[in-house]
Structures are given as C-alpha cells and as structure tokens.
Amino acid sequence: MMEKTIGAEVNVALADYDESLKDHVVELLKETLREQSTEYLLENTWEVVENKRTLYKNKDGELERPDKETPGGTLSSEISDTREKFEVMTVGITVKVVETL
C-alpha cells in the first residue's frame, strides 16, 4: 500500500465569498475528488486552505498571478500594472489516499 495526497482548488470572487459559500465550494471539491479518484480516500484527512490574493487578467483573458514579488513584499508591477485585477479567495482542499493494488 502506498499513501499519497491529492487536491483541488478553485478561485472565488472575494466580494461573493462568505462562510456559506466556502462550505458549498468545499463540498463540491470533495465530491469531485471522490468521483475522479481511483484510490481509497482517507476521509478523516481532509484539509482546507484559504488564500486571499489578487489575480490579473492577461492578454488572452486568462487569470494569472501577479509578476514576481519584490523582497519588500510589494509587487514590482503594482505601479504600472494596467491589467484588470480581481480580488479572489482561493479555496483548496487536500486528502490522503491509499493506492490499492
């Protein structure tokens, strides 16, 4: 038997984010992992991580993380960045699984 961790994450607009939406998103992510996994999920090992961040829309219309952060913790692109910006909460979950042979 080999144990490993799998996970999934989704971005939710910060303006829409509350505890109720978080619970709903977590349940959807859990259900998705249950459906996609061929391994046995250890149901008592679910972990939820929330990460508030700013994403920018690139020229192709896709959301991406900001350019490199400077050592001072501010974004080097903050001064001249004209891209559309989105405040999001990234909700991620992980669970340990056991590979069955």
C-alpha positions in Angstrom: 0.0 0.0 0.0 1.2 3.5 -0.9 -0.2 6.6 0.6 -0.2 10.0 -1.2 -2.0 13.3 -1.2 -4.3 14.6 -3.9 -6.0 18.0 -4.0 -8.0 20.6 -5.9 -8.6 24.3 -5.7 -10.9 27.0 -7.0 -10.9 30.8 -7.1 -14.0 32.6 -5.7 -14.6 36.3 -6.1 -13.8 37.9 -2.8 -16.9 40.1 -3.0 -19.1 36.9 -3.1 -17.1 35.0 -0.5 -18.6 34.0 2.9 -18.7 31.0 5.2 -21.8 29.5 3.5 -20.1 29.8 0.0 -16.9 28.3 1.4 -18.8 25.3 2.8 -20.5 24.8 -0.5 -17.3 25.0 -2.5 -15.5 22.6 -0.2 -18.3 20.0 -0.6 -18.2 20.4 -4.4 -14.4 19.9 -4.4 -14.7 16.9 -2.1 -17.3 15.3 -4.4 -15.2 16.0 -7.5 -12.1 14.3 -5.9 -14.3 11.4 -4.8 -15.6 10.9 -8.3 -12.2 11.3 -10.0 -10.1 9.2 -7.7 -9.5 5.5 -8.3 -7.8 5.2 -4.9 -9.3 4.8 -1.5 -9.8 8.3 0.2 -8.9 8.6 3.8 -12.0 10.7 4.8 -10.5 11.8 8.1 -7.6 13.6 6.4 -9.4 16.4 4.5 -7.6 19.7 4.8 -9.0 23.1 3.6 -6.7 26.0 2.9 -7.9 29.5 2.1 -5.6 32.0 0.4 -6.7 35.6 -0.3 -4.9 37.0 -3.3 -5.1 39.3 -6.3 -5.2 37.8 -9.8 -4.8 39.7 -13.1 -6.4 39.1 -16.5 -3.7 38.5 -19.1 -3.9 39.5 -22.8 -5.5 36.1 -23.6 -8.3 36.7 -21.0 -6.9 34.1 -18.5 -6.5 34.9 -14.8 -2.9 34.7 -13.6 -0.9 35.5 -10.5 1.0 38.8 -10.4 4.5 39.1 -11.7 7.4 38.5 -9.3 7.1 39.9 -5.8 9.9 42.2 -4.7 11.8 41.4 -1.4 9.8 44.1 0.4 6.6 42.2 -0.2 5.1 44.6 -2.7 4.6 43.8 -6.3 7.1 45.1 -8.8 4.2 45.5 -11.3 1.9 47.4 -8.9 3.0 50.9 -10.0 2.5 50.4 -13.8 0.1 47.5 -14.0 -3.0 48.4 -16.1 -4.4 44.9 -16.4 -7.9 44.1 -15.0 -7.4 42.9 -11.4 -9.6 40.5 -9.4 -9.6 40.0 -5.6 -10.2 36.3 -5.0 -10.2 33.7 -2.3 -8.5 30.6 -3.5 -10.1 27.6 -1.7 -8.0 24.5 -1.8 -8.5 21.0 -0.3 -6.3 18.0 0.0 -6.9 14.5 1.1 -4.7 11.5 1.6 -5.4 8.4 -0.5 -4.2 4.9 -0.4 -3.3 3.2 -3.7 -5.0 -0.2 -3.8 -3.1 -2.8 -5.8 
